[in-house]
């Protein structure tokens, strides 16, 4: 049996090249950001095969990229990034976005300190578990008409704010201002809309969570101060996506893309990479439906944030304003976006619009980027990297190097080390809850099975994953947060 040294070229301590000679049909090299321990695990899991498969797709620009949290996924690896040129046969693929379209995370800052809420943690987590619908098939009390849902799918976060769920500042602190242009509700199936009508404003299940944290360490005092962060401060992290709505959109368009790939003569190294040219009718239709699902997810996190603020006001006392609860930032994980990037064209560089797929990866734009709101023009975009519920999460900031190497992208979390079934065989819910409480972390979950699937030991240590991103220069560490209480689906 071969080992990773036989396949990869180690460029430096954090970059490993998978040469395009690795597999027939590769149009470009693969580039994986990792350390040696991680690359060994990636090799044994065969996740590099998916990196190679993506490199075979038409119109790919630059390398087929993978972040240090890479693991095996549907079509693209989770942790995969790739950009495609619409003017040169570039494709769009549901497998490059994933089933949970715009699964993403937002971080809230508060004026509260750890000592202010420690005596109330059990009350806080109980109230959050009651007030925020979570779990498989969870539904909210929100009643959406078909007309309301169609508006929401176009407006995203703005729809929630218009209806009293948040403020205009929340929109300015959300990637794409909480609405991806080009969303078209008419391209979404009636089945997806049925699933979406009752699930808006719900946390869901799987790896989704609502976590109350405190800042344990700050690495860049200047940027932290600009973002309103300090050591000992209470922060809140919300991780959710487009729920059954996005899942159905993906399911519907995988069927469309399987036919489209045949229609356009696209040779697929894996059927899960079914796709169509970005500029084709099928490609445009998928983008319109995918954008609608992305907007559904942004609205969902906006509403989850609103109910979280109301819960804190209820348990801690005071209003959102009095408690100083403000959105630091919201980033998408699973999405395809039309973005302007610098590319080489016949030995010259020029700006070009590319279709950038981020599958389990996060946007990380640097200071001065035109897409950033005024509050982040001087510092760069906050990059939110959640860990597991037993250790820590991180805030970073985007860099110019990420724009040059990864289309302004980094990892999206810790990344799984253990399958869900293996975690279920390994851990027991009661013992897991007890172990976390010994650390001062209180957990509520609607499902014992769902809880053990998300055990800390099932994930890579996010400190090591973030270390690769930081040391490679793709993003810089700003702060580290520790969990105090967690609501799981």
Phi, psi and omega in degrees: 000135180284168174237176187296332179297335179283344188245315185269149169256118180281112182278320172200193185293346186229008181227128180232122182267133172256101188296150183290354173280353182299323186216135177302137178099347178293128181268347183204173178281158167265147177225118182246130176266118185191175167251180187296323179295319180292318183294330176295317179293318179300318180295315182294330179277351182068021178295335179294336177298321179291326175299317179295320180298318179297325179294348179272351188283145182297143173076011180292139180244132182072202183276159165278115193255150174218136181272167185292347176267015182304136166208169189296133181224193178272112181076264173292151169291151170287126191100013181264144178224135176205145179243143183229142184268110180300336181272000182220056177069012183300143187249169168230138188224128175302328178291345176269358178245314179105172181285321180270078183301131182053036159304133184199183185220147172229149179241132177252138172258156178225170172271000182281151173250159182311314184295337181291329188245349182307319179292344185251010187300317180296322178292321181295312183292326178293318180292320177298318180295331179278318189275338182249109181300131180215166178106168180300128177071012182299146180233152178259171177278355181292130180251110183255128171281167178299323180293317178298316181298316180298320177295317180300321183292338177268320189271336179061229182303326182299328178298316180297315181296319178300330182261018172092008182259068177121193185230168178297328178298328178300320180295317180295338182258024179238136176308136181059020183052032172074016178204117178277124179297151176096001179295136182224101182301336181292343180268003181259135183291157178297327179295318178297318180294323176300316181291328184279337185302320186258354186257359177295130181084032178231147184285321182087203186228202180067229182270011178286146182200165171232120190231131173264128188230174166225151180280118182269326186211142175239134184256337180225098186297322184295310181291320178303316179296320179297329179270000179077034184248147177208159181295136180088355183287144175278129174236163181226133181243131179242125182233110178201178184218219187263007173056211183294337178299306181295323179300318181290322177301314179298313180303313181299316187276344170298319178296318178298316185287333176297320177287322182296320180300320177292317182302318184264008176065034181274121180277116185260130174285346181204128182302334180291349176266021180308141190199177174214157174305141181305322186275357181281162176304318180293321179295317179294321179296316179298317181300317180297320179286319178298318178298321177298319178293322177299319180291325175301317182292318179296319177297320180301311180293328177297318181287323176299321177298316181300314181290331174294316178299317179297323179293317178297320177298322181292315187272316184275326181101139181101170180269172175304317180296315181295325180277354178067035181274117179223151178283123172285304178191161175228128179235147176273151175253307187252101188197155169240130185226146174272112185228149178270126181224159175278126179228155176277132178222105182053054177067010174239154177257140176211162177281136180213142177277124180239155173266102185265119176266127171238112183245102188067043178214160189237140173294144181214075184276145184273175176305141177086354182294134185297338181279349182277145177288167186304325183295340184239004179300321185278332186260329193102167185284133170298134179246123188252118183238096178287148174257219176257172188284358180250355186236265188201164174229167186226150165249131177232181176227144181290158182230163176297326182297322178299323178297323183283325188258326192229022183058035179067048185226148172219188181294167181243357182175201182282320184086139184286142171256340190225137178294162179297320180293322178293321178296321179296324178286335189269324189245159175237137188301313183299316180292322180297314179298317180296318180296320179291322179295329176297332177273000182082022181246119181258131187237140171232136180215145178281350186216128175294320180296315179297327180293311183290333176297334182255020179303143181308322182292349179278354184242156169296157174287114185296337176299321179287322178296312179295326178301320178295315181298315181293311185288335176279348177088008181285331177204158180245139180292137176245315183205154175240134181242144176251140179285147174242321173209150189221133169254122178249152177286000000 
